[in-house]
Amino acid sequence: MNQLFHITLLMAVVVAAAQGMKCFSKADKKQQEKISEHFACETPKDTAIHMPIPEGYNAVSPNLAMVKRCHHNVCEGRAHNCVAVDTSNRTVKVMAYRMNNKRYVSHCVQVTLMDDTACGCRCSNVDRSCKHNQVFLDHLCRCECLQGLEDDCKRLMIQKPGMYMWNKRTCSCPCNNTQDCGTGTRWSYDECRCVLIDDEENAISEESFWFP
């Protein structure tokens, strides 16, 4: 049943791809390429912002300033945002106003503006803290299992069929099933079976019981 589903899905994808080739005209494709090129996360674009008001003043003129910003650009990967990877500051003159004895007093002052000078696609607002058996992949913006863990688990599954299973969420190879063990035995998560409790373990268990 699963194999039939996958075959049907593959056929649907192939048909959709073939139909997609006829979906767009040359003009449509050219327009899409123009949009992609214009908004590519490469060159910062002109962006209007409110002019910063210096401390001690109530208003400035002009009220708006033009700066270079990256955030209007887009990245190919949906998990990425276009952000500034380099910036520079510049100063501009403004007329600043403040109230003095119920009258506005104006001064020509300088304010600092920041321009984005280079853009790059980065993961933003993403928790980069991964588990000990994971690594953060920047191109996916998420944690993935360390290389080799899944292969090691699959080899174990072949050596001992039905005893282990791969858990991608926890990047672990736990027992496929667990069971209650009889007296003098315990369940071993390393061997996925009941094993004898040796005298040393009995001593530790008794000590833990009597002296918590």
Secondary structure, 3 states (H helix, E strand, C coil): CHHHHHHHHHHHHHHHHHHHCCCCCHHHHHHHHHHHHHCECCCCEEEEEECCCCCCCCEEECCEEEEEECCCCECCCCCCEEEEEEEEEEEEEEEEEEEECCEEEEEEEEEEEEEEEEEEEECCCCCCCCCCCEEEECCCCEEEECCCHHHHHHHHHHHCCCCECCECCCCECCECCCCCCCCCEEEECCCCEEEECCHHHHHHHHHHHHCC
